[in-house]
């Protein structure tokens, strides 16, 4: 069984993406790792080159900055990397530049690939998510955070990244998947307040025109992390590849998890989910078989 990894990135240094840690977290699973490095304003290309692993295959790309609707350019960059995966790979694991997989889950992912390798009905594997917020000590636990997503797909080039690269589809239908007991640690909301504000400005330009950004994105020096509905303390351990980054944290964030900022409807839905596990109306871009 041959496994390829793939991803895309641009301006990782400027916006402090943990892309080096992302790649390193899945390299033990991979026979190769393809990453599309977009035209950046910083040293992103050298950052990836300096990882120095012969498994890594870099393709240099140019983003279409005119695509400013629903984050479509992110899916196109994902597809560029996926199309360069070796034809003889069986499975492909996808990791975004702010996602890291804990080493304790690698065997579970590999076992899932082995278990379903020869069952062509299984087109992908579904992983769970932890979304860290503001610091490495808190995770989001409300409905605003997606709970699962496809992060392993068959090496079928008819599979395409969907919408803003959150998931995948094939021939415009949902992939048939099996769940795996593994978590993706999403660190995209863990940055200094200054860096997070710059990321918010830049990221929203991938979805909206300048007029929308001008009206809807506050002109602040720092991101306001206090406007969050619900958080809980993280009680586990972080991946080993994240330890040095965590040591370098240079800001503080405090929060009382007993505080909830919900509307009446959201409070009821949150209560139901916490006591039953049922997320009413949950969006699922996959079909579990």
C-alpha positions as CSV (number, residue, x, y, z in Angstrom):
1,X,0.0,0.0,0.0
2,X,1.4,3.4,-1.1
3,X,0.3,6.6,0.7
4,X,0.7,10.1,-0.6
5,X,0.1,13.3,1.4
6,X,-1.0,16.6,-0.2
7,X,-1.6,20.2,0.7
8,X,-1.3,23.8,-0.4
9,X,0.0,27.0,1.2
10,X,0.8,30.6,0.6
11,X,2.2,33.3,2.9
12,X,2.7,30.9,5.8
13,X,5.4,33.0,7.4
14,X,3.5,36.3,7.1
15,X,0.4,34.8,8.7
16,X,2.1,32.4,11.1
17,X,0.7,29.1,9.8
18,X,2.1,26.0,11.4
19,X,2.5,24.4,8.0
20,X,5.9,22.9,8.8
21,X,4.3,21.1,11.8
22,X,1.3,20.1,9.6
23,X,3.6,18.4,7.0
24,X,5.8,16.7,9.6
25,X,2.8,15.3,11.5
26,X,1.7,13.1,8.5
27,X,5.1,12.4,6.9
28,X,5.5,9.1,8.9
29,X,2.4,7.8,7.1
30,X,3.5,9.0,3.6
31,X,5.7,7.6,0.9
32,X,5.5,11.1,-0.7
33,X,4.1,14.5,0.1
34,X,3.0,16.9,-2.6
35,X,2.5,20.6,-1.6
36,X,1.4,23.4,-3.9
37,X,3.3,26.5,-2.7
38,X,1.6,29.6,-4.0
39,X,3.2,32.9,-5.0
40,X,3.9,34.3,-1.6
41,X,5.1,37.7,-0.2
42,X,7.4,36.0,2.3
43,X,9.8,33.1,2.7
44,X,7.2,30.3,2.5
45,X,8.9,28.5,-0.3
46,X,12.2,28.4,1.6
47,X,10.4,27.3,4.7
48,X,9.0,24.2,2.9
49,X,12.3,23.5,1.2
50,X,14.2,23.7,4.5
51,X,12.2,20.9,6.0
52,X,14.6,18.8,4.0
53,X,12.7,15.6,3.7
54,X,13.2,13.8,0.3
55,X,9.5,12.7,0.4
56,X,8.4,16.3,-0.1
57,X,7.6,17.3,-3.7
58,X,7.0,21.0,-4.2
59,X,5.0,22.5,-7.0
60,X,5.0,26.2,-7.4
61,X,1.7,27.8,-8.3
62,X,0.1,31.2,-8.9
63,X,-3.2,31.9,-7.2
64,X,-6.0,33.4,-9.2
65,X,-6.7,36.4,-6.9
66,X,-9.7,37.3,-9.0
67,X,-11.6,34.4,-7.6
68,X,-13.2,36.2,-4.6
69,X,-16.3,34.2,-4.0
70,X,-16.8,31.4,-1.4
71,X,-13.1,30.7,-1.1
72,X,-13.0,28.8,-4.4
73,X,-9.3,29.5,-5.0
74,X,-8.5,27.3,-2.0
75,X,-10.2,24.3,-3.6
76,X,-8.4,24.9,-6.9
77,X,-5.0,25.0,-5.2
78,X,-5.9,21.8,-3.4
79,X,-6.7,20.1,-6.7
80,X,-3.4,21.2,-8.2
81,X,-1.6,19.3,-5.5
82,X,-3.8,16.3,-5.7
83,X,-3.4,16.0,-9.4
84,X,0.4,15.7,-8.9
85,X,0.1,12.7,-6.6
86,X,1.8,9.6,-8.0
87,X,-0.5,7.4,-10.1
88,X,0.5,4.3,-8.1
89,X,-0.6,5.6,-4.7
90,X,-3.6,3.9,-3.1
91,X,-4.6,6.5,-0.5
92,X,-4.0,10.2,-0.2
93,X,-4.1,12.1,3.1
94,X,-4.9,15.7,3.0
95,X,-3.8,18.2,5.6
96,X,-4.2,22.0,5.5
97,X,-1.6,24.4,6.7
98,X,-3.2,25.0,10.1
99,X,-4.0,21.4,10.8
100,X,-1.9,18.9,12.7
101,X,-2.5,15.2,13.4
102,X,-1.3,13.8,16.8
103,X,1.2,11.0,16.4
104,X,-1.1,8.8,18.6
105,X,-3.6,8.6,15.8
106,X,-1.3,7.6,12.9
107,X,-1.7,3.9,13.5
108,X,-5.5,4.2,13.5
109,X,-5.4,6.1,10.2
110,X,-3.1,3.5,8.6
111,X,-5.3,0.7,9.9
112,X,-8.3,2.3,8.3
113,X,-6.5,2.5,5.0
114,X,-5.5,-1.1,5.2
115,X,-9.0,-2.3,6.3
116,X,-10.8,-0.6,3.4
117,X,-8.0,-0.7,0.8
118,X,-9.8,-3.2,-1.4
119,X,-13.4,-2.1,-0.9
120,X,-14.0,0.3,-3.8
121,X,-17.2,1.5,-2.2
122,X,-15.2,3.3,0.4
123,X,-14.0,6.5,-1.3
124,X,-12.6,8.3,1.7
125,X,-12.0,8.2,5.5
126,X,-13.7,10.6,7.9
127,X,-11.7,12.2,10.8
128,X,-12.8,14.0,13.9
129,X,-11.8,17.6,14.7
130,X,-10.7,19.7,17.6
131,X,-10.7,23.4,17.0
132,X,-8.4,25.4,19.2
133,X,-9.3,29.0,19.9
134,X,-7.1,31.9,21.0
135,X,-4.7,29.7,22.9
136,X,-3.6,26.1,23.1
137,X,-5.6,25.6,26.2
138,X,-9.2,26.0,24.8
139,X,-11.2,24.3,22.2
140,X,-14.5,25.4,20.7
141,X,-17.5,23.3,21.7
142,X,-20.5,25.0,20.0
143,X,-22.3,24.4,16.7
144,X,-20.1,26.9,14.9
145,X,-17.3,24.3,14.6
146,X,-17.6,21.4,12.3
147,X,-17.1,18.0,14.0
148,X,-15.9,15.8,11.2
149,X,-14.4,16.0,7.7
150,X,-12.9,13.9,5.0
151,X,-9.1,14.0,5.2
152,X,-8.2,10.7,3.4
153,X,-9.4,10.0,-0.2
154,X,-8.7,7.3,-2.7
155,X,-6.2,8.2,-5.5
156,X,-9.1,8.8,-7.9
157,X,-8.5,12.0,-9.9
158,X,-12.2,12.4,-10.4
159,X,-12.3,13.4,-6.8
160,X,-12.3,17.2,-6.5
161,X,-11.9,19.6,-3.6
162,X,-15.3,21.1,-2.8
163,X,-16.3,24.7,-2.3
164,X,-13.6,26.3,-0.1
165,X,-11.5,23.2,0.3
166,X,-13.2,22.0,3.5
167,X,-14.1,18.6,1.9
168,X,-14.3,16.6,-1.3
169,X,-16.8,15.4,-3.9
170,X,-16.8,13.1,-6.9
171,X,-18.8,13.9,-10.0
172,X,-20.6,16.5,-7.8
173,X,-21.9,13.9,-5.3
174,X,-20.8,13.3,-1.7
175,X,-18.1,10.7,-1.1
176,X,-18.9,7.4,0.6
177,X,-16.7,7.2,3.7
178,X,-15.9,5.2,6.8
179,X,-15.1,6.9,10.1
180,X,-11.7,6.5,11.7
181,X,-11.0,7.0,15.4
182,X,-8.6,9.9,14.9
183,X,-8.6,13.6,15.4
184,X,-7.3,16.5,13.4
185,X,-6.1,19.4,15.6
186,X,-7.1,22.7,14.0
187,X,-4.9,25.6,15.1
188,X,-6.1,28.2,12.6
189,X,-7.6,30.4,15.4
190,X,-4.5,30.3,17.6
191,X,-2.4,33.3,16.8
192,X,-1.4,36.5,18.5
193,X,-4.3,39.0,18.4
194,X,-2.3,41.1,15.9
195,X,-1.6,38.2,13.5
196,X,-5.2,37.0,13.8
197,X,-6.5,40.4,12.8
198,X,-4.3,40.4,9.7
199,X,-5.3,36.9,8.9
200,X,-9.0,37.8,9.2
201,X,-8.6,40.7,6.8
202,X,-6.6,38.7,4.2
203,X,-8.8,35.5,4.5
204,X,-12.1,37.4,4.0
205,X,-10.7,38.7,0.7
206,X,-10.9,35.1,-0.5
207,X,-14.6,35.2,0.0
208,X,-15.7,38.7,-0.6
209,X,-15.1,41.9,-2.6
210,X,-13.3,45.0,-1.2
211,X,-16.6,46.7,-0.5
212,X,-17.8,43.9,1.7
213,X,-14.5,43.7,3.6
214,X,-14.5,47.5,4.1
215,X,-17.9,47.3,5.7
216,X,-17.8,44.1,7.7
217,X,-14.2,43.7,8.9
218,X,-13.4,45.9,11.9
219,X,-10.4,48.2,11.5
220,X,-8.6,47.1,14.6
221,X,-5.0,46.5,15.5
222,X,-5.9,43.3,17.4
223,X,-8.5,40.6,16.9
224,X,-11.1,40.6,19.6
225,X,-11.2,37.0,20.9
226,X,-13.8,37.7,23.5
227,X,-16.7,37.5,21.1
228,X,-17.0,33.7,21.3
229,X,-20.1,31.7,22.2
230,X,-18.6,28.8,24.0
231,X,-15.3,27.2,24.9
232,X,-14.0,24.4,27.0
233,X,-10.6,23.5,28.5
234,X,-8.4,21.2,26.5
235,X,-7.4,18.3,28.7
236,X,-5.2,16.3,26.4
237,X,-1.7,16.7,25.0
238,X,-0.6,18.4,21.9
239,X,1.3,16.7,19.0
240,X,5.1,16.4,19.6
241,X,5.7,18.5,16.4
242,X,3.8,21.4,18.1
243,X,5.8,21.5,21.3
244,X,8.4,24.1,20.2
245,X,5.8,26.3,18.7
246,X,3.7,26.2,21.9
247,X,6.7,27.2,23.9
248,X,7.1,30.4,21.8
249,X,3.6,31.7,22.6
250,X,3.9,35.4,23.5
251,X,0.4,36.4,24.5
252,X,-2.1,35.5,27.1
253,X,-5.8,34.5,26.8
254,X,-8.1,33.8,29.8
255,X,-11.6,32.7,29.6
256,X,-14.3,31.3,31.9
257,X,-15.8,28.2,30.2
258,X,-18.9,28.5,32.3
259,X,-19.8,31.7,30.4
260,X,-22.0,31.1,27.4
261,X,-22.9,33.7,24.8
262,X,-25.9,32.0,23.2
263,X,-29.2,33.2,21.8
264,X,-32.2,31.3,23.2
265,X,-32.4,29.0,20.2
266,X,-28.6,28.3,20.2
267,X,-28.8,27.6,23.9
268,X,-31.5,25.0,23.4
269,X,-29.6,23.4,20.5
270,X,-26.4,23.3,22.5
271,X,-28.2,21.7,25.4
272,X,-29.7,19.0,23.2
273,X,-26.3,18.2,21.6
274,X,-24.4,18.0,24.9
275,X,-27.0,15.6,26.4
276,X,-27.7,13.5,23.4
277,X,-24.8,13.9,20.9
278,X,-27.4,14.9,18.3
279,X,-26.5,18.1,16.4
280,X,-29.8,19.1,14.8
281,X,-29.4,20.2,11.2
282,X,-25.7,19.4,11.0
283,X,-24.1,19.9,7.6
284,X,-22.4,16.8,6.4
285,X,-20.5,16.8,3.2
286,X,-20.1,13.0,3.2
287,X,-22.1,9.8,3.3
288,X,-21.1,7.3,6.0
289,X,-21.6,3.7,4.7
